[in-house]
Amino acid sequence: MSECYEYVPHRLLHQRVRDIASGAEGVLMAVINENVSDTGIERWLELAYIRGASGREFTTAATNVEPAPDHPRTAVSRRDQRSA
């Protein structure tokens, strides 16, 4: 199995992005062409490394990355809160 990895240029590198699969947002740190197989047969995939607000990075397929809206999404906006 080959252990070669390749950095891939991406138009959104170092910009705020959204993972369409999970809805999570963060800054796109890198896109790397990686062998994601754990068997003897190679399976290459372009993985996007996104750093979330917590500082932890997560990965997703590079095809799942889109520009994030101007304002980060929150679970409940102030507009939606009702006073008691």
Backbone hydrogen bonds, N-H to C=O, Kabsch-Sander energy under -0.5 kcal/mol:
donor,donor_aa,acceptor,acceptor_aa,energy
6,E,33,N,-1.4
8,V,31,V,-3.4
13,L,10,H,-1.5
14,H,28,L,-3.3
15,Q,12,L,-2.0
17,V,26,G,-3.5
18,R,66,E,-2.8
19,D,24,A,-3.1
20,I,18,R,-0.7
20,I,64,N,-2.9
23,G,19,D,-3.2
26,G,17,V,-2.1
27,V,51,R,-2.3
28,L,15,Q,-2.4
29,M,27,V,-0.7
29,M,49,Y,-2.9
30,A,49,Y,-1.2
32,I,47,L,-2.6
33,N,6,E,-3.4
34,E,32,I,-0.8
34,E,45,L,-2.8
36,V,34,E,-0.8
36,V,43,R,-3.0
42,E,40,G,-0.6
45,L,34,E,-2.6
47,L,32,I,-2.9
47,L,45,L,-0.8
48,A,60,T,-3.4
49,Y,30,A,-3.2
50,I,48,A,-0.6
50,I,58,F,-3.0
51,R,27,V,-2.7
52,G,50,I,-0.7
52,G,56,R,-2.5
55,G,52,G,-1.8
58,F,50,I,-2.6
60,T,48,A,-1.5
62,A,46,E,-2.8
64,N,61,A,-2.3
65,V,62,A,-1.3
66,E,18,R,-1.9
68,A,16,R,-1.9
80,D,77,S,-0.9
81,Q,77,S,-0.8
81,Q,78,R,-0.7
